[in-house]
């Protein structure tokens, strides 16, 4: 049983300014306080340049805070001796899977991080077999990663991270370069890992439909955390999103237009299915 009250990542008064920026320029992040709980799914949204990717890199110790602190499983990211342990606890999935595929076969790629940990061969083979089964990669193990589809490549990248047995995966727009089939493939995989394996997920996305899957949606603007809540609370708040130059889901936007035209649709509609069911209910009462 996953203890969802347990904190896996905690950031306090977090700030970051990139080296070389003028002192007068705004920091990439400023005054961010956020916790990620074990087994939680967080969608991180905001305009371009709002600090989403920077926050992920701070969680993964790819960057160190200018001010404030990040702790992963209680371990501070400031100490370089902690970096390997932190990255084992929090694996990172990037937008372009080709940036993470380094070996000549899928099997070797999944095993790459484990070999760097100098684990026994039997343990490496066991973990590769386990994650391959979970992610449906058994028939691809001897394939060359560069010959795979975009969705398959991203699943291999996820497998390499999952083999390290992390408590959390950090995803930076992992479906942005994929076609609809590949995108659906990756999203189903991540949902399964979260719901069935209890893996915490922090997912940066510019697709509001992907944010619907989350337990909590966190909104950044100009490096500050400006809102957070359930998908219905955040995605249903079109005044907030539009004020940031963002759109909500197609269902939210269409429901809003239909209400303006006199349709008595309930609040809280954020998915296509909810919208269709609500419209059908209206027709049945006419």
C-alpha positions in Angstrom: 0.0 0.0 0.0 1.4 3.4 -1.0 1.5 5.9 1.8 0.3 9.0 -0.1 0.9 11.2 2.9 4.6 10.6 2.7 6.7 13.4 1.1 9.2 12.2 -1.5 10.3 15.7 -2.8 10.2 18.9 -0.8 11.2 22.4 -2.1 11.3 25.4 0.3 11.7 29.0 -0.7 13.2 27.8 -4.0 14.8 30.3 -6.3 17.1 29.9 -9.3 18.8 32.4 -11.6 20.8 31.2 -14.6 24.5 32.2 -14.6 25.2 35.1 -16.9 21.8 36.7 -16.5 21.8 40.4 -15.6 21.1 41.1 -12.0 18.1 43.1 -13.0 16.6 40.2 -14.9 13.9 38.1 -13.4 15.0 34.8 -11.9 13.8 31.6 -13.6 12.2 30.6 -10.3 11.5 32.6 -7.1 9.9 31.7 -3.8 8.5 28.3 -4.8 7.3 26.0 -2.1 6.0 22.6 -3.2 5.9 19.0 -2.0 5.5 15.9 -4.0 3.9 12.9 -2.2 4.6 9.3 -2.8 2.3 7.9 -5.4 1.0 11.3 -6.4 0.6 12.4 -10.0 1.3 16.2 -10.6 0.8 18.0 -13.8 3.0 21.1 -14.1 1.6 23.7 -16.5 2.3 27.3 -17.4 3.4 29.7 -20.2 6.7 29.2 -22.0 9.5 30.5 -19.8 7.5 30.1 -16.6 10.1 27.8 -15.0 8.6 24.4 -15.4 11.7 22.7 -16.8 14.0 24.5 -14.4 11.9 23.1 -11.5 12.3 19.6 -12.8 16.0 20.0 -13.1 16.2 21.3 -9.6 14.3 18.2 -8.4 16.7 15.9 -10.2 19.9 17.8 -9.0 20.8 18.8 -12.6 20.7 22.3 -11.2 21.3 23.5 -7.6 19.1 26.3 -6.1 20.4 29.8 -6.0 18.3 30.2 -2.9 16.2 27.8 -0.8 16.5 24.0 -0.8 15.3 20.9 -2.4 15.2 17.6 -0.5 14.6 14.2 -2.2 13.7 11.4 0.2 15.1 13.8 2.9 18.4 14.2 1.1 19.6 17.7 0.1 20.5 18.3 -3.5 23.3 20.7 -2.4 25.8 18.0 -1.6 27.4 16.5 -4.7 27.9 13.2 -2.9 24.1 12.9 -2.9 23.6 13.3 -6.6 23.7 9.6 -7.6 21.3 8.7 -4.9 18.9 11.5 -5.8 18.9 10.5 -9.4 18.1 7.0 -8.5 15.1 8.2 -6.5 14.0 10.7 -9.1 14.5 9.6 -12.7 14.1 12.1 -15.5 12.4 11.6 -18.9 13.2 14.2 -21.5 11.2 15.5 -24.5 13.4 13.8 -27.1 14.0 10.1 -26.2 17.0 10.0 -28.6 18.8 12.1 -26.0 18.6 9.2 -23.5 19.2 6.2 -25.8 22.9 5.3 -25.8 23.3 1.6 -26.5 23.1 -0.6 -29.6 20.1 -2.7 -28.4 17.1 -2.0 -26.3 18.3 -4.6 -23.7 21.7 -2.9 -23.3 20.0 0.5 -23.1 17.7 -0.5 -20.2 20.7 -2.1 -18.5 23.0 0.9 -19.0 22.3 2.8 -15.7 22.3 -0.5 -13.7 25.8 -1.3 -15.0 27.0 2.1 -13.8 25.8 1.1 -10.4 28.0 -2.0 -10.7 25.1 -4.3 -9.8 25.6 -8.1 -10.2 24.8 -9.4 -13.6 22.0 -11.6 -12.3 20.3 -8.6 -10.7 20.7 -6.5 -13.9 19.1 -9.3 -15.9 16.3 -9.6 -13.4 15.5 -5.9 -13.4 15.7 -5.7 -17.2 13.3 -8.6 -17.5 10.9 -7.1 -14.9 10.6 -3.6 -16.5 10.5 -5.1 -20.0 7.5 -7.1 -19.0 5.7 -4.1 -17.3 6.3 -1.9 -20.4 5.6 -4.5 -23.1 9.2 -4.5 -24.5 10.0 -8.2 -24.3 9.9 -8.6 -28.1 12.0 -5.5 -28.7 15.0 -6.3 -26.5 17.4 -7.2 -29.4 16.2 -4.3 -31.6 18.3 -1.3 -32.2 16.7 1.7 -30.4 17.1 4.0 -33.4 14.9 1.7 -35.4 11.9 2.0 -33.1 8.9 4.3 -33.3 8.8 7.5 -31.2 6.4 5.9 -28.7 8.5 2.8 -28.4 11.7 4.9 -27.9 10.0 6.8 -25.1 9.0 3.6 -23.4 12.6 2.4 -23.6 13.7 5.6 -22.0 11.1 5.1 -19.2 12.3 1.5 -18.8 15.9 2.6 -18.3 14.7 4.9 -15.5 12.3 2.4 -14.0 15.0 -0.2 -13.8 16.8 2.0 -11.3 13.7 1.5 -9.0 12.9 5.2 -8.4 10.1 6.5 -6.3 9.4 9.3 -8.7 9.7 10.0 -12.4 10.1 13.6 -13.7 8.8 14.1 -17.3 9.5 17.1 -19.4 6.9 17.2 -22.2 7.5 13.5 -23.0 4.8 13.4 -25.7 5.6 16.7 -27.5 7.5 15.0 -30.4 5.2 12.0 -30.7 2.3 11.2 -33.1 -1.2 10.5 -31.5 -0.5 6.8 -31.3 2.8 7.2 -29.7 1.5 9.8 -27.3 -1.4 7.5 -26.2 1.1 4.7 -25.8 3.3 6.7 -23.4 0.5 8.2 -21.4 -1.1 4.8 -20.8 2.3 3.5 -19.7 2.7 6.3 -17.2 -0.8 6.0 -15.9 -0.2 2.3 -15.3 3.0 3.0 -13.4 1.3 5.5 -11.2 -1.9 3.6 -10.4 -0.5 0.1 -10.3 3.1 0.6 -9.2 2.6 3.6 -6.9 5.2 5.6 -8.8 5.0 9.4 -8.2 4.9 11.4 -11.4 5.7 15.1 -12.0 4.7 15.8 -15.6 5.4 19.0 -17.4 2.9 19.4 -20.3 1.4 21.9 -22.6 -1.5 19.6 -23.4 -4.4 20.3 -21.0 -5.9 16.9 -21.9 -2.8 15.3 -20.3 -3.2 17.4 -17.1 -6.7 15.8 -16.7 -5.0 12.6 -15.6 -3.2 14.2 -12.6 -4.2 14.2 -9.0 -3.0 17.8 -8.7 -2.3 20.5 -11.3 0.3 23.1 -10.4 0.5 26.4 -12.4 3.7 28.5 -12.8 4.0 32.0 -14.1 7.2 34.0 -14.4 9.0 31.6 -12.0 6.3 31.7 -9.3 3.7 29.2 -8.3 0.4 31.0 -8.8 -2.2 28.3 -8.4 -2.6 24.6 -7.6 -5.6 22.3 -7.2 -7.5 19.4 -8.7 -7.8 19.2 -12.5 -11.4 20.3 -12.2 -10.4 23.3 -10.1 -7.6 24.4 -12.3 -8.7 23.4 -15.8 -12.2 24.6 -15.1 -10.9 28.1 -14.2 -10.7 29.6 -17.7 -10.2 33.1 -16.4 -7.0 32.0 -14.8 -5.8 30.1 -17.8 -6.8 32.6 -20.4 -5.1 35.3 -18.3 -1.9 33.4 -18.6 -2.3 32.9 -22.4 -3.3 29.2 -21.9 -6.2 27.2 -23.1 -8.1 24.5 -21.1 -9.3 21.3 -22.6 -11.5 21.3 -25.7 -14.4 20.2 -23.5 -14.0 23.1 -21.1 -13.7 25.6 -23.9 -16.7 24.3 -25.8 -18.9 23.9 -22.7 -18.2 27.6 -21.9 -19.3 28.7 -25.4 -22.4 26.5 -25.2 -23.3 28.1 -21.8 -23.0 31.5 -23.4 -25.5 30.4 -26.1 -28.0 29.4 -23.4 -27.3 25.7 -22.9 -27.8 24.8 -19.2 -24.6 22.7 -18.8 -23.2 21.9 -15.3 -19.9 23.3 -14.1 -17.0 21.0 -13.7 -16.9 19.5 -17.2 -13.3 18.9 -18.2 -13.4 15.8 -20.5 -15.0 15.0 -23.8 -17.0 12.2 -22.2 -18.4 14.5 -19.5 -19.4 17.0 -22.1 -21.1 14.4 -24.4 -23.0 12.9 -21.4 -24.2 16.4 -20.3 -25.4 17.3 -23.8 -27.2 13.9 -24.0 -28.9 14.5 -20.6 -30.1 17.9 -21.9 -31.6 16.3 -25.0 -33.4 13.7 -22.9 -35.1 16.3 -20.8 -36.3 18.4 -23.8 
